[in-house]
Amino acid sequence: MSRWQVCIGFCAAAGIFLMLAGCGGGLLSTSKTISNPLGLQGRSFNANAQVTLDGLTARLSVQQQGILQFTLGDIESSGNPYEGMSRMEIAQQARLLLSINSSSVPPATFILRNVDLRIVVRASEGTSRVSPPVEFRYTGLLTLDRQPDGSYMAREALSLRSELDRFDGSALIAILTTGSDNTVTTDVYLTAETSSPNIPSDSTVSFTLQLGDSSALIRW
């Protein structure tokens, strides 16, 4: 092989390496998935909803801090296998239910408009450390169908996501991987509208959120 061919080969290899590095390591990045990182999977919570009737519109609102609180053990053995992480993406499935108690017969199906659902989750290690908030949010429409027991269930499950940068993600992981009495606290905020005939004036409404599959994708 001539000296010229060796030089070309070396330059090509160096160019490929620089291209990979210039992509921020994207092509060399690694990732790991953790199942149920915050212990939310399979849990549910409920609260009474305030109902305001305004002409043709019924407005629902829920604001409940600390609606769900429980202890959570370590998600990983000792050590720091997440050192150098670049970001964390947490996915959470959820489904909304409403219970409407009224002397009138509600419809078989109705739509909630302008839904703004916000779930804020924090993990703490005793009183010494509290993680940055993990916030899940959904905005849009929800179609609710009446169930055999008279309650209403959203037709589709919500696929919620929250992304943490390296600093917030590392702070959360630092708590979840140490201690055995970590506490997870959840706050929920909901506003929504529907046509007033769907929620009669004598109604009392309760809100339930069922939490399904949950996972965290950690990237380096």
C-alpha positions in Angstrom: 0.0 0.0 0.0 1.4 3.4 -1.0 2.1 6.2 1.5 -0.6 8.2 -0.3 -3.3 5.4 0.3 -2.3 5.2 4.0 -2.7 8.9 4.4 -6.2 8.8 2.8 -7.3 6.0 5.0 -6.1 7.8 8.1 -7.8 11.0 7.2 -11.1 9.1 6.5 -11.0 7.4 9.8 -10.3 10.6 11.6 -13.1 12.3 9.8 -15.6 9.6 10.8 -14.5 10.0 14.5 -14.8 13.8 14.4 -18.3 13.5 12.8 -19.5 11.2 15.6 -18.0 13.5 18.2 -19.5 16.5 16.5 -23.0 15.0 16.8 -22.7 15.4 20.5 -22.0 11.7 20.8 -25.5 11.0 19.4 -24.4 8.0 17.4 -22.3 6.7 20.3 -24.9 7.4 23.0 -26.3 4.7 25.3 -29.5 4.5 27.2 -31.2 2.5 29.9 -34.9 2.0 30.7 -36.2 1.8 34.3 -39.7 0.4 34.9 -42.0 2.3 37.3 -39.3 4.7 38.5 -41.6 6.8 40.8 -43.8 3.9 42.0 -46.9 5.3 40.3 -47.9 2.3 38.2 -51.1 0.8 39.3 -52.1 3.5 41.7 -55.1 5.8 41.6 -56.4 8.8 43.4 -59.7 10.7 43.5 -61.0 14.1 44.6 -64.3 16.0 44.5 -64.6 18.4 41.6 -66.0 21.9 41.9 -68.7 22.6 39.3 -69.6 26.1 38.1 -72.5 26.6 35.8 -72.4 29.6 33.5 -75.1 29.8 30.9 -74.6 26.9 28.5 -71.3 25.8 30.0 -70.4 23.7 33.0 -66.8 24.2 34.3 -65.0 21.6 36.4 -62.0 22.3 38.5 -59.8 20.1 40.8 -56.9 21.4 42.8 -55.5 18.9 45.3 -52.0 19.0 46.8 -50.6 15.8 48.4 -53.5 13.8 46.9 -51.2 10.8 46.7 -48.3 10.1 49.1 -46.4 6.9 49.7 -42.9 5.5 50.5 -40.7 4.0 47.9 -37.6 1.9 48.3 -34.4 2.1 46.2 -34.8 1.6 42.4 -31.2 0.5 42.1 -28.4 -1.1 44.2 -25.8 1.1 45.8 -23.2 2.9 43.6 -23.8 5.5 40.9 -24.5 3.7 37.6 -26.2 6.9 36.3 -23.2 9.2 36.5 -22.8 11.4 33.5 -26.4 11.0 32.3 -27.5 13.7 29.8 -31.3 13.6 30.3 -34.2 11.5 31.5 -37.6 11.0 29.9 -40.4 9.7 32.1 -43.5 8.2 30.5 -46.7 7.7 32.4 -50.1 6.2 31.2 -53.2 7.5 32.9 -57.0 7.3 32.4 -59.5 9.8 33.7 -62.9 8.9 35.2 -65.8 11.0 36.5 -68.6 10.1 38.8 -71.7 12.2 38.5 -74.4 11.9 41.1 -77.7 13.6 40.0 -81.4 13.1 40.1 -81.4 13.5 36.3 -80.2 10.9 33.9 -76.8 12.0 32.4 -76.1 11.2 28.7 -74.4 8.1 27.5 -71.4 10.0 26.1 -70.2 13.5 26.4 -67.0 15.5 25.6 -64.9 17.5 28.0 -63.4 20.6 26.2 -60.4 22.7 27.1 -59.1 20.0 29.4 -55.9 21.1 31.2 -54.6 18.3 33.4 -51.4 18.8 35.3 -49.8 16.2 37.6 -46.8 17.3 39.7 -44.7 14.6 41.4 -41.8 15.0 43.8 -39.6 12.5 45.6 -38.0 13.3 48.9 -35.5 11.7 51.2 -36.7 12.5 54.7 -36.6 16.3 55.2 -33.1 16.8 53.9 -33.6 16.5 50.1 -36.5 17.1 47.7 -36.3 16.4 44.0 -37.1 18.8 41.3 -40.8 18.5 40.3 -41.7 16.0 37.6 -44.6 17.5 35.7 -47.0 15.6 33.4 -49.5 17.7 31.4 -52.3 17.1 29.0 -54.4 19.7 27.2 -57.1 19.1 24.7 -60.4 17.1 24.4 -61.6 14.0 26.2 -64.6 11.8 25.2 -66.2 10.1 28.2 -68.5 7.0 27.9 -70.9 5.9 30.7 -69.9 2.6 32.3 -72.3 -0.1 33.6 -71.8 1.3 37.2 -72.9 4.7 36.0 -69.4 6.3 36.1 -67.8 7.9 33.1 -64.4 6.8 31.7 -62.3 8.5 29.1 -62.3 6.6 25.9 -58.6 6.9 25.4 -55.7 6.5 27.9 -53.4 9.5 28.2 -49.8 9.1 27.3 -48.0 11.6 29.5 -44.4 12.6 29.3 -41.9 14.6 31.3 -38.3 15.4 30.3 -35.6 16.3 32.9 -32.2 17.7 31.9 -29.0 16.3 33.3 -29.1 18.4 36.5 -32.8 17.7 37.5 -32.5 14.1 36.4 -29.4 13.5 38.4 -31.0 15.1 41.5 -34.0 12.8 41.1 -31.9 9.7 40.6 -29.7 10.7 43.6 -32.8 10.4 45.9 -34.3 7.3 44.2 -31.1 5.3 44.5 -30.4 6.1 48.2 -32.3 5.4 51.4 -35.2 3.0 51.8 -37.8 5.5 53.0 -38.1 7.9 50.1 -41.5 9.6 49.9 -43.3 10.3 46.7 -45.9 13.1 46.8 -48.3 13.9 44.0 -50.3 17.1 43.3 -53.1 17.3 40.7 -54.7 20.2 39.0 -57.6 19.9 36.5 -59.8 22.3 34.6 -62.3 21.4 31.9 -65.6 22.5 30.3 -68.6 20.7 28.9 -72.1 21.7 27.8 -74.2 22.3 31.0 -76.9 19.7 30.1 -74.2 17.0 30.6 -73.8 17.9 34.2 -77.2 18.9 35.8 -77.3 21.7 38.3 -77.9 19.3 41.3 -74.9 17.2 40.5 -72.0 16.3 42.7 -68.9 15.3 40.7 -65.9 13.3 41.7 -62.7 12.9 39.7 -60.5 9.8 39.6 -57.2 9.2 37.8 -56.0 5.7 37.3 -52.2 5.5 36.7 -51.0 2.8 34.3 -47.6 1.7 32.8 -44.7 3.9 33.7 -41.1 4.0 32.7 -38.0 6.2 32.5 -35.5 6.4 29.7 -32.1 7.6 30.8 -29.6 8.7 28.1 -25.9 9.4 28.2 
